[in-house]
Amino acid sequence: MATPAQWLAGARPRTLPAAVVPVAVGTGVAVAHDGAVWWRALLALFVALALQVGVNYANDYSDGVKGTDKDRVGPLRLVGSGVAAPKRVLAAALACFLAAAVAGLVLVVVTRAWWLLLVGLASILAAWFYTGGSRPYGYRALGELSVFVFFGLVAVAGTTYVQVEHLTWLSLAAAVPVGLLACALLVVNNLRDIVTDGPSGKRTLAVVLGDTRTRLAYAAALVLPFVCALALVPVRPFAALTVLALPLVVTPVRAVRSGATGPALIATLQQTGRLQLVFGALFALGLALF
């Protein structure tokens, strides 16, 4: 039976910035529109975190039962390592999705935006079918696209919407750099696993692009968010605060560009998450200020 520490490791806490940052940035946009509602922001954060942990457990379950996690280099996988029964990991994933759905339903009711039910359903289905089902799209080089859409566009614009109750061009523009940084987490994760994913039938974007081009894609995913943020300076001058996070790009890009592989990329994943958090905090603050 898995210990609490192993369940925590299986939740992959290093990926949680991908859930926290879009909510922070979306709330920064809401502040800019004088419409921030903090309890709704916190509820949106709960939804994002529950979905992130849920998709991590769902991936653990699906990859484990398919046998594609046997030779992984990265963090503990509960099913693949044999420390937890598949049905328990599946139950944990479903519990997270249910919690996200209930919290999301509260936001739907208070905003009376019933179309958000479809967005929530799409989010849960995207989380499950990333590695679940007979034709998981994560095995077909579509993972980064899904991450950009759901942890960028949907999460940022959705967080803003449930507070100000209308879509704004600023929330969509702010979602682009957030989505790119979320993609960077997945790119470096799949770069680490490129030598095992290919033979196991997982055609991630890293497998399709190959080692060299994946390293270039990772560097681009870290640098372009700064370009996007600076493009907003004419309308939100304090978006320039994001340049303070630029030094955090150096170490992970240097490691990836120098050919780091295997366990060395676990540290790079952690550094990417740290960059994402700092950038997100500065970006959210910059959007909120005028």
Buried (B, 14 or more C-beta within 10 A) or exposed (E): EBEEEBBEBBBBBBBBBBBBBBBBBBBBBBBBBEBBBEEBBEBBBBBBBBBBBBBBBBBBBBBBBBEBBEEBBBBBBBBBBEBBBBEBBBEBBBBBBEBBBEBBBBBBEBBEBEEBEEBBEEBBEBBBBBBBEEEBBBBEBBBBEBBBBBBBBBBBBBBBBBBBBEEBEBBBBBBBBBBBBBBBBBBBBBBBBBBBBBEBEBBBBBBEBEEEEBBEBBBBBBBBBBEBBBEBEEEBEBBBBBBEBBEBBEBBBEBBEEEBBEEBBBEBBBBBBBBBBBBBBBBBBBBBBE
